[in-house]
Amino acid sequence: MELDLLLKVFILRLIDKHRLLDNQYGLTRFFAKSSILPDKLYRTLNELESDSFISIKDVKHTVKYYAVTELGKQLLEEKYSISSLKTFLHDIEPTDFFINILVKIEEAYNNE
């Protein structure tokens, strides 16, 4: 899978399953110690919105809050797998913090 698609799938999963990462501010802070710079993050969020994978559910103090659309959920069903993301996540954040977060999100999601 191409790197841009992997990033989109990862961001979609974070927005969909982590209640503190459904907004620009939370995502910017989350990616702060990675190789994903804020301009790349915002560009990717804009692309996800333009492609109708996410929608803006609220704006508070200029911070956009997002929801994953049905089309975004369909993309996650088709493309999301933790194994396909592991190498990509290690490349953008070598301490494996992102991988550990993703595993915890999956554990919580599977226990619902």
Secondary structure, DSSP 8 states (H G I E B T S, - for coil): --HHHHHHHHHHHHHHH-TTSSBHHHHHHHTTTSS--HHHHHHHHHHHHHTTSEEEEEEETTEEEEEE-HHHHHHHHHH--HHHHHHHHHHHSTT-HHHHHHHHHHHHHHT-
